[in-house]
Structures are given as C-alpha cells and as structure tokens.
Amino acid sequence: MIGKGTFGKVYLVEHATTRKLYAMKCIRKDIILENEQMENIQLEKDILRQIDHPFLVNMEYVFQNDYRIYFLMKFVKGGELFRHLVEVRNFPENQSKFFAAQVALALAHLHSKGIIYRDLKPENVLVGEDGK
C-alpha cells in the first residue's frame, strides 16, 4: 500500500507481462454508495481519462468487480511533495520556482479543458524519481 484515501487505498502493482509499475487506486463501492459519491467517482474517471500532460497523472486503465472500482495510473516513484518538504523544511528558491512553474502549467492544461482542480496541496503533488 502506498496511499490511503476516504474511499479506498492505493497500491503499487506490476503488470504481469510488461513488468511496468502502476499505482492502482482501489475504491470500495459500498462506501461510495453510502456517501452518495457515485457521480464524483464517475467525474474523476472521466477527467483522468481525458488529461494528457507531462505534469499530470492520467488513468491508463479502469476496471471493476462486484465490490470495487480500480483505477490504474502511472506510478511516480519520487512520492509526494509534502514528504520532501517535511524532510528539508524549505526548498531552495530555484527549486520552488521550478515546482511552481510545473503546477502552473498543469493547472493551465486542466483549465484549457474546462476542469477546475479544487484540491491542490503538497500531499497531492507527486515528484518524480529525478526530483522533478
């Protein structure tokens, strides 16, 4: 398990044939129905399927069984920006500008598609293995 949210957990998984790593978000259907969130999950799926930008994680596969819905997304090895921020307490100015520029470009892409992202926080920004 590499993450946990309100409606499920995120696991690191490996494709059996290609050996490619994915982040698999497992969403419990009973919790979605209980909290009347089916429309929001459908919207999340639709948004993740239509975005295509180097600074955004899109969904590569989606499937379901009787109990869960599974979103498979690219695995970003570096982890959350929040974790890096906790470790160093302050980023150098040039690195902060670099992260800010990437976030601005990602938001511009979303806005160009009529998508407004309302949950921007360091916990939701992923950093690649190379620190970018």
Phi, psi and omega in degrees: 000130180244357179190162181215137179230188182296320188253002180173195183234161177242129182242150171273123181230159180236131176296130185298325184267310186275342183068011178288140179271142177225156167263120182251113178271119181255116185249123181284123181294322182298322180289321178299312181295319180299323182262009179053050184248012184301318180297320179292322178293319177298318178296317177301314179300314181298319180293313181298330180283334185263345181280144179210091183209142183297340180257013178232144177267122177256175181265130180266327179215153172217138175205173183210162169230195183294336189247336187218159170247139183240126173252124175254122182232162177303137175275127178254110192291335185286340178090191184283143175302323180303315181298319179293321180296320178298321181293316186259346181069319178217135174272150172300153184304317182295324178289321177298317178297320180297312178299317180298320179295318178297317179296318180298317178295320178296315178296321178299319178298313179299315181297326179295339178260008180077022181254129176251122180266122187252006186234042181282118178201159184304331179292339182255009176251123181262145179247131179292167181302329180276006179087007181246000000 
